[in-house]
Amino acid sequence: MTPAVEIRNIAQFEGQDVLIQGWLYNLRESGKILFPLFRDGTGILQGVVVKSAVAPEVFESVRNLTQESSLRVWGKVRGEKRAPGGYELDVTKVEILQIVPTTRPYPITPKEHGVEFLMDHRHLWLRSTRQRAILGVRHEIIRACRDFFDDREFTLVDTPILTPSACEGTTTLFEVNYFDEKAYLTQSGQLYNEAAAMAVGKTYCFGPTFRAEKSKTRRHLTEFWMVEPEVAFARLDDIMTLAEELVAFVVARVLERRREELKTLERNVSKLEVCVPPFPRLAYDDAVKMLKEKGSEIVWGSDFGGTDETLLSESFDRPVLVHGYPSDIKAFYMQPDPARPEVALSADMLAPEGYGEIIGGGERAADEQLLLRRIEEQKLPREAFEWYLDLRRYGSVPHAGFGMGIERVVAWICGLDHVRETIPFPRMLYRLTP
């Protein structure tokens, strides 16, 4: 039996007869020789079909193939430095599974297409070399995150997607009907993560989160994925160190295993190779001064906008941790600095090259009365947080954590202009399909 092999492993079968199962990527004809390009989801392999060396029906079958037609193809693997990947397949036999009709050809051709057209055909655009490279990097980033926390003996705890209340205010929540009451799509698994940390010490959750922000910037999606660790007995410095270790680990893993994908994306890997700890740390106060020197009109007490984040990152060749944000612009659960209550023990990590915030977190308020006061100040319904207050009534300890947005990390590592390419089927302000 001829073995069915994946194109990514084709080098192992040089000189052998193999079976490839996939799709026609492109077809070039030169006299009595056909040069079809086959793809199978793992790579691209050039075939060679010589008219005098195959049955007439084989030659004609290949000659009449249309873009994205599906097939099985048999042949012998041969080394060829000039071919994509360094190997060719001398085709001997084909089986057509489905041929794309010429009356309705594959809509994405080698010509230029507009963004809206490509987004409308996202289900097909994913087949392109560029998009498959991005999917490969995304996969590696997610696997690296899991390996990082699993190897450090964190316990994965799945937090709910449907929640009865907000964790960061109600203005950016998606409300849904939950039988005879209201529920919301989660903004973060953090509050439930804190409960898990009190049970297992070190925990993380990893899943989809939702923000109903009416934003059209290149950094925003309404549905995105976050990995969120939470650690009992941790302080702000502990969690900043954990954040930089995680990011450095993820970048190193991608550089180790996904060089080909980064090459496809024409990513300048030298900008990633410098991403090693320690990362610079910058107090919010100093960040505001730096921004003013760069011409920003920011005032102390304001959050950073996208332009501010870009200006700050210009001064560093690797991610920078900005800490000590004003308490008034942070969520109710953030621990104020005991020596300076107007400042929260919080930190954001800004990616270099203008990719903005990729991590946000800090130390959580551990005192019940402080938390109650913050809930009242922000006019949040106390009854919705009684279970959360229980965590401060029964064995409260200092603890800290953060959330890292996968799509922004993918955008930065891949060097993408917009987060819409970082997730297979993006959900944005004006896009819910396909």
C-alpha positions as CSV (number, residue, x, y, z in Angstrom):
1,M,0.0,0.0,0.0
2,T,1.3,3.4,-0.9
3,P,1.5,5.5,2.3
4,A,-0.5,8.6,2.7
5,V,1.9,11.3,3.9
6,E,1.7,15.0,4.9
7,I,3.6,17.5,2.8
8,R,5.4,18.9,5.8
9,N,7.1,15.5,6.2
10,I,7.9,15.0,2.5
11,A,11.7,15.1,3.0
12,Q,11.5,11.8,4.9
13,F,10.2,10.0,1.7
14,E,12.7,11.1,-0.9
15,G,12.9,8.4,-3.6
16,Q,9.7,6.7,-2.4
17,D,6.2,6.4,-3.8
18,V,3.6,8.3,-1.8
19,L,0.0,9.4,-1.7
20,I,-0.8,13.1,-1.2
21,Q,-4.4,14.1,-0.3
22,G,-5.3,17.8,-0.7
23,W,-6.2,20.6,-3.1
24,L,-4.9,22.2,-6.2
25,Y,-3.2,25.5,-5.2
26,N,-2.0,26.5,-8.7
27,L,-1.2,25.1,-12.1
28,R,1.4,26.0,-14.6
29,E,1.8,24.4,-18.1
30,S,5.0,24.3,-20.2
31,G,4.5,22.4,-23.4
32,K,4.0,18.8,-22.6
33,I,4.8,19.2,-18.9
34,L,2.4,20.3,-16.2
35,F,3.5,21.8,-12.9
36,P,0.6,21.6,-10.4
37,L,1.1,22.9,-6.9
38,F,-0.7,20.8,-4.3
39,R,-1.5,21.9,-0.7
40,D,-2.7,19.7,2.1
41,G,-2.9,22.1,5.0
42,T,0.6,21.3,6.2
43,G,2.5,22.7,3.2
44,I,2.8,23.1,-0.6
45,L,4.4,20.6,-2.9
46,Q,5.1,21.0,-6.6
47,G,4.0,18.1,-8.9
48,V,5.5,17.3,-12.3
49,V,3.3,15.6,-14.9
50,V,5.1,14.6,-18.1
51,K,2.7,13.8,-20.9
52,S,4.9,10.9,-22.3
53,A,5.3,9.3,-18.8
54,V,1.6,9.0,-17.7
55,A,-1.6,7.7,-19.1
56,P,-3.4,10.2,-21.4
57,E,-6.4,10.4,-18.9
58,V,-4.0,11.3,-16.1
59,F,-2.5,14.2,-18.0
60,E,-5.8,15.5,-19.1
61,S,-7.3,15.2,-15.6
62,V,-4.5,17.3,-14.2
63,R,-4.6,19.8,-17.1
64,N,-8.3,20.4,-16.5
65,L,-8.0,20.9,-12.8
66,T,-9.3,24.2,-11.4
67,Q,-8.1,26.1,-8.3
68,E,-9.1,24.5,-5.0
69,S,-10.3,21.3,-6.7
70,S,-9.8,18.4,-4.2
71,L,-7.9,15.2,-5.2
72,R,-5.6,12.4,-4.2
73,V,-2.4,12.2,-6.1
74,W,0.2,9.4,-6.3
75,G,3.8,9.8,-7.3
76,K,7.5,9.5,-6.4
77,V,9.3,12.1,-4.3
78,R,12.4,13.7,-5.8
79,G,14.7,16.3,-4.4
80,E,14.7,19.6,-6.4
81,K,16.3,22.7,-4.9
82,R,14.4,25.0,-7.3
83,A,11.0,23.8,-6.2
84,P,9.0,25.1,-3.2
85,G,10.2,23.2,-0.2
86,G,13.1,21.6,-2.1
87,Y,11.1,18.6,-3.3
88,E,8.9,17.6,-6.3
89,L,6.4,14.8,-6.9
90,D,6.7,12.9,-10.2
91,V,2.9,12.2,-10.6
92,T,1.8,8.8,-11.8
93,K,-1.9,8.8,-10.9
94,V,-4.7,11.1,-9.7
95,E,-8.2,10.7,-8.3
96,I,-10.4,13.8,-8.5
97,L,-12.7,14.1,-5.5
98,Q,-14.4,17.3,-6.5
99,I,-13.6,19.7,-9.3
100,V,-14.5,23.4,-8.9
101,P,-16.6,24.3,-11.9
102,T,-15.4,26.9,-14.3
103,T,-18.9,28.4,-14.3
104,R,-18.4,29.3,-10.6
105,P,-14.7,29.5,-10.1
106,Y,-12.9,29.9,-6.7
107,P,-13.5,33.5,-5.8
108,I,-10.1,34.3,-4.3
109,T,-7.6,34.5,-7.1
110,P,-3.9,35.7,-7.1
111,K,-5.0,39.2,-7.9
112,E,-5.5,41.9,-5.3
113,H,-8.8,41.8,-3.3
114,G,-10.2,44.5,-1.0
115,V,-10.3,43.8,2.8
116,E,-14.1,43.7,2.9
117,F,-14.2,41.1,0.1
118,L,-11.6,39.0,1.9
119,M,-13.5,39.3,5.2
120,D,-16.8,38.3,3.5
121,H,-14.9,35.2,2.2
122,R,-13.0,34.6,5.4
123,H,-14.0,30.9,5.3
124,L,-12.0,30.6,2.1
125,W,-9.4,33.2,2.8
126,L,-8.1,31.0,5.6
127,R,-6.7,28.6,2.9
128,S,-4.1,31.2,1.8
129,T,-0.5,30.8,2.6
130,R,-0.4,33.9,4.7
131,Q,-3.5,33.0,6.8
132,R,-2.4,29.5,7.4
133,A,0.9,30.8,8.6
134,I,-0.9,33.1,11.1
135,L,-3.0,30.2,12.3
136,G,0.1,28.2,12.9
137,V,1.7,30.9,15.0
138,R,-1.5,31.4,16.9
139,H,-1.6,27.6,17.6
140,E,2.0,27.7,18.9
141,I,1.3,30.7,21.1
142,I,-1.7,29.0,22.7
143,R,0.2,25.8,23.2
144,A,3.2,27.7,24.7
145,C,0.8,29.4,27.2
146,R,-0.6,26.1,28.3
147,D,2.9,24.5,28.6
148,F,4.2,27.5,30.6
149,F,1.5,27.3,33.3
150,D,1.2,23.5,33.3
151,D,5.0,23.1,33.7
152,R,4.8,25.5,36.7
153,E,2.1,23.4,38.3
154,F,-0.7,25.9,37.8
155,T,-4.2,24.2,37.9
156,L,-6.4,25.0,34.9
157,V,-9.9,26.0,36.1
158,D,-12.6,26.7,33.5
159,T,-14.6,29.8,34.4
160,P,-18.1,30.5,33.2
161,I,-18.9,32.4,30.0
162,L,-22.4,33.3,31.3
163,T,-22.2,35.5,34.4
164,P,-24.8,37.3,36.6
165,S,-22.7,40.5,36.9
166,A,-19.9,42.5,35.5
167,C,-16.3,42.4,36.7
168,E,-15.4,45.8,35.2
169,G,-18.6,47.8,35.0
170,T,-21.7,47.2,32.9
171,T,-21.1,49.6,30.0
172,T,-19.3,47.1,27.8
173,L,-21.3,44.0,28.5
174,F,-23.3,41.8,26.1
175,E,-26.6,41.2,27.8
176,V,-28.5,37.9,27.1
177,N,-31.7,36.4,28.3
178,Y,-31.2,33.6,30.8
179,F,-34.6,32.0,31.3
180,D,-36.4,34.6,33.4
181,E,-33.4,36.7,34.4
182,K,-30.6,38.7,32.8
183,A,-27.1,37.3,32.2
184,Y,-24.0,38.7,30.6
185,L,-21.2,37.3,28.4
186,T,-18.1,37.3,30.4
187,Q,-15.5,40.1,30.2
188,S,-13.0,38.1,32.1
189,G,-12.7,34.9,34.2
190,Q,-10.8,36.8,36.9
191,L,-13.3,36.9,39.7
192,Y,-13.9,33.2,39.5
193,N,-10.2,32.7,39.1
194,E,-9.7,34.3,42.5
195,A,-12.0,31.8,44.1
196,A,-10.0,29.0,42.4
197,A,-6.7,30.4,43.6
198,M,-8.0,30.3,47.2
199,A,-8.6,26.6,46.6
200,V,-5.5,25.5,44.6
201,G,-3.0,28.3,45.2
202,K,-2.0,28.8,41.5
203,T,-4.6,28.7,38.8
204,Y,-5.3,29.9,35.3
205,C,-8.3,30.0,33.0
206,F,-8.1,30.2,29.2
207,G,-11.1,31.0,27.1
208,P,-13.2,33.4,25.1
209,T,-14.1,36.8,26.5
210,F,-16.4,39.5,25.2
211,R,-16.4,43.3,25.3
212,A,-19.3,45.4,23.8
213,E,-17.0,48.3,23.0
214,K,-18.1,50.4,20.0
215,S,-14.6,50.6,18.8
216,K,-13.2,50.3,15.3
217,T,-9.5,50.5,16.0
218,R,-7.0,48.0,14.6
219,R,-6.6,46.6,18.2
220,H,-10.2,45.7,19.1
221,L,-12.4,42.7,18.7
222,T,-15.7,42.1,20.4
223,E,-14.9,38.4,21.0
224,F,-11.3,37.4,21.9
225,W,-9.4,34.9,23.9
226,M,-7.5,35.5,27.2
227,V,-5.2,33.5,29.4
228,E,-5.6,34.6,33.0
229,P,-3.4,33.3,35.9
230,E,-4.2,34.1,39.5
231,V,-1.8,33.4,42.4
232,A,-2.5,33.3,46.1
233,F,0.1,35.1,48.3
234,A,1.5,37.0,45.3
235,R,2.3,40.7,45.2
236,L,2.6,43.1,42.3
237,D,6.3,42.5,41.7
238,D,5.6,38.7,41.7
239,I,3.0,39.0,39.0
240,M,5.0,41.4,36.9
241,T,7.9,38.9,36.9
242,L,5.4,36.1,36.0
243,A,4.1,38.2,33.1
244,E,7.5,38.9,31.6
245,E,8.5,35.2,32.0
246,L,5.4,34.1,30.2
247,V,5.9,36.5,27.3
248,A,9.5,35.7,26.9
249,F,8.7,32.0,26.9
250,V,6.0,32.4,24.3
251,V,8.2,34.4,21.9
252,A,11.1,32.0,22.3
253,R,8.8,29.1,21.5
254,V,7.5,30.7,18.4
255,L,11.0,31.5,17.2
256,E,12.1,27.9,17.9
257,R,9.2,26.2,16.1
258,R,7.6,28.6,13.7
259,R,10.4,30.2,11.8
260,E,9.0,29.2,8.4
261,E,5.6,30.8,9.2
262,L,7.4,34.0,10.3
263,K,9.3,33.9,7.1
264,T,6.1,33.6,5.1
265,L,4.8,36.6,7.0
266,E,8.0,38.5,6.2
267,R,8.4,39.2,9.9
268,N,11.7,40.8,11.0
269,V,12.6,38.2,13.7
270,S,15.5,40.3,15.0
271,K,12.8,42.5,16.7
272,L,11.6,39.4,18.5
273,E,14.9,37.9,19.4
274,V,15.7,40.7,21.8
275,C,12.5,39.9,23.8
276,V,14.4,38.5,26.8
277,P,14.0,39.4,30.5
278,P,14.3,41.6,32.3
279,F,11.8,43.9,30.7
280,P,12.0,47.6,31.5
281,R,9.6,48.8,34.2
282,L,8.1,52.3,34.2
283,A,6.0,54.0,36.9
284,Y,2.9,55.6,35.6
285,D,4.1,59.0,36.9
286,D,7.3,58.7,34.8
287,A,5.3,57.5,31.8
288,V,3.1,60.6,31.9
289,K,6.3,62.8,32.0
290,M,7.8,60.9,29.1
291,L,4.6,61.3,27.0
292,K,4.4,65.0,27.7
293,E,8.0,65.3,26.5
294,K,7.0,63.5,23.3
295,G,4.2,66.0,22.7
296,S,1.2,64.2,24.2
297,E,-1.5,66.2,25.9
298,I,-2.2,63.6,28.5
299,V,-2.8,64.7,32.1
300,W,-2.1,62.7,35.3
301,G,-5.1,60.6,36.1
302,S,-6.0,59.7,32.5
303,D,-5.7,56.3,31.0
304,F,-3.4,55.8,28.0
305,G,-5.0,55.9,24.5
306,G,-3.6,53.9,21.6
307,T,-1.4,56.8,20.5
308,D,0.1,57.2,24.0
309,E,0.9,53.5,24.1
310,T,2.6,53.7,20.8
311,L,4.6,56.7,21.8
312,L,5.8,55.0,25.0
313,S,6.8,51.8,23.2
314,E,8.9,53.7,20.8
315,S,11.5,54.2,23.6
316,F,12.0,50.4,24.2
317,D,13.1,47.5,22.0
318,R,11.1,44.9,24.1
319,P,7.8,44.9,26.1
320,V,7.6,47.5,28.9
321,L,5.7,47.1,32.2
322,V,3.9,50.3,33.2
323,H,2.8,50.1,36.9
324,G,1.1,52.3,39.5
325,Y,-1.9,53.6,37.5
326,P,-4.3,55.9,39.3
327,S,-6.9,54.0,41.3
328,D,-9.8,55.9,39.8
329,I,-9.2,54.5,36.3
330,K,-8.8,50.9,37.5
331,A,-11.4,48.3,38.3
332,F,-13.0,48.1,41.8
333,Y,-11.1,45.1,42.8
334,M,-7.6,46.6,42.4
335,Q,-5.5,47.0,45.6
336,P,-4.5,50.6,46.3
337,D,-1.0,51.3,47.3
338,P,-1.0,51.6,51.1
339,A,1.6,54.4,51.0
340,R,-0.3,56.2,48.3
341,P,-4.0,55.3,48.0
342,E,-4.6,57.3,44.9
343,V,-2.4,54.8,43.0
344,A,-3.4,51.2,42.4
345,L,-0.9,48.3,42.6
346,S,-1.6,47.5,38.9
347,A,0.5,47.0,35.8
348,D,0.0,46.8,32.1
349,M,2.5,45.4,29.6
350,L,2.9,47.3,26.4
351,A,4.3,45.5,23.4
352,P,7.0,47.2,21.3
353,E,6.5,48.5,17.7
354,G,3.2,50.2,18.6
355,Y,1.1,47.1,19.3
356,G,-0.2,48.4,22.6
357,E,-1.4,46.7,25.7
358,I,-1.1,42.9,25.7
359,I,-1.3,42.3,29.5
360,G,-3.3,44.0,32.2
361,G,-3.3,43.0,35.9
362,G,-2.1,43.6,39.4
363,E,-2.7,43.0,43.0
364,R,-6.3,42.4,44.2
365,A,-8.0,44.1,47.2
366,A,-7.8,41.6,50.0
367,D,-9.8,43.5,52.6
368,E,-13.6,43.1,52.8
369,Q,-14.3,46.6,53.9
370,L,-12.2,48.2,51.2
371,L,-13.9,46.1,48.6
372,L,-17.3,47.0,49.9
373,R,-16.4,50.7,49.7
374,R,-15.2,50.3,46.1
375,I,-18.4,48.4,45.1
376,E,-20.5,51.2,46.6
377,E,-18.4,54.0,45.0
378,Q,-18.9,52.4,41.6
379,K,-22.6,51.8,42.2
380,L,-22.4,48.1,41.6
381,P,-25.1,45.8,43.0
382,R,-23.7,44.4,46.3
383,E,-25.9,41.3,46.1
384,A,-24.2,40.2,42.9
385,F,-20.8,40.2,44.7
386,E,-21.7,38.5,48.0
387,W,-20.0,35.3,46.9
388,Y,-16.9,37.4,45.9
389,L,-16.9,39.1,49.3
390,D,-16.9,35.7,50.9
391,L,-13.4,35.2,49.6
392,R,-12.4,38.1,51.9
393,R,-14.4,36.7,54.9
394,Y,-12.9,33.2,54.9
395,G,-9.2,33.1,54.8
396,S,-8.4,36.2,52.8
397,V,-4.7,36.5,51.6
398,P,-2.8,38.9,49.3
399,H,-3.1,37.7,45.7
400,A,-2.5,38.9,42.2
401,G,-3.0,38.0,38.6
402,F,-3.3,39.3,35.1
403,G,-5.0,38.7,31.7
404,M,-3.1,38.3,28.4
405,G,-5.0,38.9,25.2
406,I,-4.1,36.2,22.7
407,E,-5.1,38.2,19.6
408,R,-2.9,41.2,20.4
409,V,0.0,38.9,21.1
410,V,-0.5,37.2,17.7
411,A,-0.7,40.5,16.0
412,W,2.6,41.6,17.6
413,I,4.6,38.4,17.0
414,C,3.3,38.1,13.4
415,G,3.7,41.8,12.7
416,L,0.1,42.3,11.5
417,D,-1.5,45.6,10.9
418,H,-4.9,44.6,12.3
419,V,-6.3,42.0,14.8
420,R,-8.9,40.9,12.3
421,E,-6.3,38.4,10.9
422,T,-5.4,37.0,14.3
423,I,-8.5,34.9,14.9
424,P,-10.1,32.5,12.4
425,F,-13.5,34.2,12.3
426,P,-13.3,37.7,13.8
427,R,-16.2,39.5,15.5
428,M,-16.0,43.2,15.3
429,L,-18.4,46.2,15.6
430,Y,-19.8,45.8,12.1
431,R,-19.0,42.1,11.4
432,L,-20.8,39.0,12.6
433,T,-20.3,36.9,9.5
434,P,-19.2,34.5,8.3
